[in-house]
Amino acid sequence: MSAIQEKVVLITGASSGIGEATARLLARRGASVVLGARRTDRLEALAAEINATGGTASFQRLDVTHRPSMEAFAEFAFDTHGQIDVLVNAAGVMPLSPLWNRKIEEWELMIDVNLRGVLLGIAAVLPTMQAQGWGHIVNVAPVAMQGVSPASAVYHGTQYAVNAISEGLRQEHEGRLHVTVVSPDVTGLADPLAERIAASYAFERMRTRRRLAVPAEGVARSIAGAIEGYGITVPMRSAARPRPAEHAW
């Protein structure tokens, strides 16, 4: 049996880009995927496609910046499947522009989606994973290990922060919770992250780089490889949620 088969995998940002590609790939490899994003029409179509081809997919509208929405998403996944094995935080935005443009609303958006969304995702699934005694959190943080470039200071800042949070989470739960940061450079020209790039020179530079970039499916394969590499051993599912206090790490 594949290390992915029969795992319950929650995916944020699943309506497009890396999240969508990851959902398709993991479902083909036997995971039960739970899709979350704001565009429910796209989630519904993707879930229908996966289910029609023999996979298992469910979906719920998700705003990663809203704590009750994230908690409801995790609760929906647990109520549907009885456990949460993996969370893939794939939601992200990238409205690049130089700091002197003072696009403060865009800064707030990147902080809310790219950083706050990851923290809320961790907070939503961690009690269940602690209670189970297993779990894997995969944070997608593009260019998290690379230097800052013009017009990308805030975006890079959120990605560096995700990397730091992931490392801290790994250290706090070493040997009991798997934590992976998948850090691609740039993906294909169709990646929706590029849709909000405000500075024209930044957009043109990104277009040039994306001609040599890997497709979202390539990043999805890296995520699948990380999940398979850890090979979480999952006990038989229980019909009732165990209480975290009884299974404290």
C-alpha positions in Angstrom: 0.0 0.0 0.0 1.3 3.5 -0.9 2.0 5.8 2.0 -0.6 8.1 0.5 -3.3 5.6 0.1 -6.3 6.0 2.4 -4.8 9.1 4.0 -7.1 12.0 4.7 -5.5 15.1 3.2 -6.8 18.6 3.7 -5.7 21.1 1.0 -6.2 24.9 1.1 -6.1 26.9 -2.0 -7.4 23.9 -3.8 -9.4 25.7 -6.5 -6.3 26.5 -8.7 -2.6 26.3 -9.1 -0.5 24.1 -6.8 -3.5 23.2 -4.6 -5.6 22.0 -7.5 -2.7 20.0 -9.0 -1.9 18.4 -5.6 -5.5 17.4 -5.1 -5.6 15.6 -8.4 -2.4 13.8 -7.9 -3.0 12.7 -4.3 -6.5 11.5 -5.2 -5.0 9.4 -8.0 -2.6 7.9 -5.5 -5.5 6.9 -3.2 -5.8 9.7 -0.7 -9.2 11.1 0.4 -8.8 14.8 -0.4 -10.8 17.5 1.3 -10.7 20.7 -0.8 -10.9 24.2 0.6 -11.0 27.6 -1.1 -13.3 30.5 -1.6 -14.4 29.6 -5.2 -16.8 26.9 -4.5 -17.8 26.5 -8.1 -14.3 25.4 -9.0 -14.1 23.2 -5.9 -17.4 21.5 -6.8 -16.2 20.8 -10.4 -12.8 19.5 -9.2 -14.4 17.2 -6.6 -16.9 15.9 -9.2 -14.0 15.2 -11.6 -12.0 13.3 -8.9 -15.0 11.3 -7.7 -16.0 10.4 -11.3 -12.6 9.0 -12.0 -12.6 6.7 -9.0 -11.1 9.1 -6.4 -12.5 10.4 -3.2 -13.0 14.1 -2.8 -15.2 16.4 -0.7 -15.1 20.2 -0.4 -16.1 23.2 1.7 -15.8 26.9 1.2 -12.8 28.2 3.0 -11.4 31.6 3.8 -8.0 30.9 5.3 -7.9 34.4 6.8 -11.0 33.7 9.0 -10.5 31.6 12.0 -14.0 30.2 12.3 -13.9 29.3 8.6 -10.6 27.4 9.0 -11.9 25.6 12.1 -15.1 24.6 10.3 -13.1 23.3 7.4 -11.0 21.0 9.8 -14.2 20.0 11.6 -15.9 19.1 8.3 -12.9 16.9 7.3 -12.9 15.1 10.6 -16.7 14.6 10.7 -16.5 13.2 7.1 -13.5 10.9 7.5 -12.9 10.4 11.3 -9.3 11.6 11.2 -6.9 14.2 9.7 -3.6 12.8 8.4 -2.1 15.6 6.4 -2.7 19.4 5.9 -1.3 21.0 2.8 -1.3 24.8 3.2 -1.2 25.8 -0.5 -3.2 29.0 -0.4 -1.2 32.1 -1.3 -1.3 35.5 -3.0 1.6 37.5 -4.6 0.7 41.2 -5.5 4.2 42.4 -6.0 5.1 46.1 -6.0 7.9 48.2 -4.6 7.5 49.5 -1.0 7.5 53.1 -2.1 4.1 52.5 -3.8 2.7 52.0 -0.3 0.1 49.4 -1.3 -0.7 48.8 2.3 -3.9 46.9 1.6 -1.9 44.4 -0.6 0.7 44.0 2.2 -2.2 43.2 4.6 -3.6 40.7 2.1 -0.3 38.9 1.8 0.2 38.8 5.6 -3.4 37.5 6.1 -3.3 34.8 3.4 0.3 33.7 3.2 1.1 33.9 6.9 -2.0 34.2 9.0 -3.7 31.5 6.9 -0.9 29.0 7.5 -1.0 29.7 11.3 -4.8 29.3 11.4 -4.4 26.0 9.4 -1.9 24.7 11.9 -4.1 25.7 14.8 -7.2 24.1 13.3 -5.6 20.6 12.8 -3.0 20.4 15.5 -5.4 19.3 18.4 -6.7 16.4 16.3 -3.2 15.4 15.2 -2.0 15.6 18.8 -5.0 13.5 19.9 -4.4 10.9 17.2 -0.6 10.8 17.9 0.3 11.3 14.2 0.1 13.9 11.5 1.9 15.8 8.7 1.8 19.5 7.9 3.1 20.6 4.5 3.5 24.3 4.0 4.0 25.6 0.5 6.3 28.6 0.8 7.7 29.6 -2.7 11.1 31.1 -2.7 11.3 30.8 1.1 15.0 30.0 1.0 16.0 32.6 -1.6 17.1 36.3 -1.4 14.7 39.2 -1.7 14.3 40.9 -5.1 12.9 44.3 -6.0 9.1 44.7 -5.5 8.9 41.4 -3.5 9.9 42.5 0.0 6.6 41.9 1.7 5.9 38.7 -0.2 9.3 37.3 0.6 8.9 38.3 4.2 5.7 36.2 4.5 7.5 33.2 3.0 10.5 33.6 5.3 8.1 33.7 8.2 6.4 30.5 7.1 9.7 28.8 7.0 10.6 29.9 10.5 7.2 28.9 11.8 7.5 25.5 10.2 10.9 24.9 11.7 9.7 25.9 15.1 6.7 23.6 14.8 9.0 20.7 13.8 11.3 21.3 16.8 8.4 21.4 19.2 7.0 18.1 18.0 10.2 16.4 16.8 9.5 12.7 16.1 5.8 13.0 16.6 4.6 15.4 14.0 6.1 15.6 10.5 6.5 19.1 9.1 7.6 19.9 5.5 8.3 23.1 3.7 8.0 22.8 -0.1 9.7 25.8 -1.6 9.5 26.0 -5.4 10.9 29.0 -7.2 8.2 29.9 -9.7 5.7 27.7 -11.5 4.1 28.0 -14.9 2.7 31.1 -16.6 -0.8 30.1 -15.7 -0.1 30.3 -12.0 -2.8 32.5 -10.4 -0.3 34.0 -8.0 0.9 36.2 -10.8 -2.5 37.7 -11.5 -2.1 40.4 -8.8 1.4 41.7 -9.6 1.0 45.4 -9.7 4.4 46.7 -10.8 4.7 46.3 -14.6 8.5 45.6 -14.5 7.9 43.0 -11.7 5.3 41.3 -13.8 7.5 41.3 -16.9 10.4 39.9 -14.9 8.1 37.2 -13.5 6.9 36.3 -17.0 10.5 35.8 -18.1 11.3 33.6 -15.2 8.2 31.5 -15.6 9.2 30.5 -19.1 11.8 28.2 -17.5 9.7 27.2 -14.5 8.2 23.9 -13.5 4.5 23.4 -13.8 2.2 23.2 -10.7 2.1 19.4 -11.3 5.8 19.2 -10.6 5.3 20.9 -7.2 2.5 18.5 -6.5 4.9 15.6 -7.1 7.2 17.1 -4.6 4.4 17.3 -2.0 3.4 13.7 -2.8 7.0 12.6 -2.4 7.2 14.3 1.0 4.1 12.5 2.2 5.3 9.2 0.9 8.8 9.7 2.3 7.5 10.0 5.9 5.2 7.1 5.5 2.9 7.8 8.4 1.6 4.7 10.0 -2.1 5.3 10.7 -3.9 3.2 13.3 -7.4 1.9 12.6 -9.9 4.7 12.5 -12.0 5.5 15.5 -15.6 6.5 15.2 -15.2 9.2 17.8 -12.7 12.0 18.2 -10.1 11.3 20.9 -9.7 14.1 23.4 -6.4 15.8 23.2 -6.0 15.9 27.0 -5.9 12.1 27.0 -3.1 12.0 24.3 -0.9 14.9 25.1 2.4 14.9 23.4 
